[in-house]
């Protein structure tokens, strides 16, 4: 995804199944260990 400051930013599209609630905070908590272990960069965690 184009970004005026960084040139490009990661983009993820999530398809939520009916009856399965989405919680952005829960997603960020799920991704946190991957950042801590160096598997993904902290900038890959969605800000929006």
C-alpha positions as CSV (number, residue, x, y, z in Angstrom):
1,X,0.0,0.0,0.0
2,X,1.4,3.4,-1.0
3,X,2.4,5.7,1.9
4,X,3.4,9.3,1.5
5,X,6.0,9.1,4.2
6,X,7.5,5.6,3.9
7,X,6.8,4.8,0.2
8,X,5.1,1.5,1.0
9,X,3.5,-0.1,4.1
10,X,2.4,-3.6,4.8
11,X,-1.3,-4.3,4.1
12,X,-3.4,-7.1,5.4
13,X,-7.0,-7.9,4.5
14,X,-8.9,-10.0,7.0
15,X,-12.1,-11.8,6.1
16,X,-14.1,-12.4,9.3
17,X,-16.5,-15.3,9.3
18,X,-20.0,-14.7,10.4
19,X,-20.4,-15.5,14.1
20,X,-16.7,-14.9,14.8
21,X,-16.2,-11.5,16.4
22,X,-13.1,-9.4,15.5
23,X,-11.0,-7.7,18.2
24,X,-8.2,-5.5,17.0
25,X,-6.5,-5.5,20.4
26,X,-6.5,-9.3,20.4
27,X,-4.9,-9.3,16.9
28,X,-2.1,-7.0,18.1
29,X,-1.5,-9.2,21.2
30,X,-1.4,-12.3,18.9
31,X,1.3,-10.6,16.7
32,X,3.4,-9.3,19.6
33,X,5.4,-12.6,20.2
34,X,6.3,-12.7,16.5
35,X,7.9,-9.2,16.8
36,X,9.7,-10.2,20.1
37,X,11.1,-13.3,18.4
38,X,12.3,-11.3,15.4
39,X,10.0,-13.1,12.9
40,X,8.3,-9.9,11.9
41,X,9.2,-6.2,12.2
42,X,7.2,-4.1,14.7
43,X,6.1,-1.9,11.8
44,X,4.1,-4.9,10.5
45,X,1.6,-4.6,13.3
46,X,-1.4,-2.7,12.1
47,X,-1.9,0.8,13.3
48,X,-5.5,1.0,12.0
